[in-house]
Amino acid sequence: MPEGPAVGTVRRSSLRQQIADALRDEVLTGRMTAGRHFTVKEIAELYGVSATPVREALVDLTAQGLLDVEHHRGFQVRRFTDAEFRSMVEARTLVVEGIFRRVAARGMREVDPQELASVRRRAEAAARASRAGELEVLIGYDIRFWRELTALADNAHVAEFLDRLRIQTWAYAVPYLRGRPDLAGLCWSGHVSLVTAIEERDPETARRVVEEFDDHSLTLMRRLTTGR
């Protein structure tokens, strides 16, 4: 279960969201491992709060696909399979290709320079963390980067779907990445190239960068899981 600093992150305001965020971080950093069982009572006692916001937070994480409900046993951290990972990447690819088709038909819309500046900052931070092999830092910035980037598509349903896939693919990958001695430069670090393509209103280059990202994800995880 989460320890020390993670517990201290829970504030009395918005307990449901605070607990959900703290537990999601525990899963994405690998501190709550796939297959781990726990109950509402355990989490409530750990954080020193009532059962209601904990139960609500766990229901939210279940809806996001990070937890499974176990009848009469509580909850379990979901264990994603290799096939599920490949399926998630394929789903992500199909949705993003749809976005690029729309861009090709309508043209790339003007983007607020302040919005792009924020996305670029996330991109630079994620790329630095990837090159340095700082996995936890990378995960945080990578999720925020893609969250802000997909928000530019002006479709909240698409953005929410892609965000959920992003979190789930990280949850799958973390057990294979955590603790490796060779993380520096191992994960994708092309975030800045993608932002630059968008700034230059070059959808074809942007599409190619995203394809490279998907290919990198599939190749890396195949190598880590099979040694090939």
Protein Blocks (a to p, Z undefined) as FASTA:
>chain_A
ZZhjlmmmpcfbhklmmmmmmmmmmmmnopacghiacdfklmmmmnopafklmmmmmmmm
mmnopaccdehibpadddddfklmmmmmmmmmmmmmmmmmmmmmnopadddfklmmmmmm
mmmmmmmmmmnopaklmmmmmmmmmmmmmmmnopaklmmmmmmmmmmmmmmmmmmmgopa
klgokaccklmmmmmmmmnopaklmmmmmmmmmmmmmmmmmmmmnoZZ
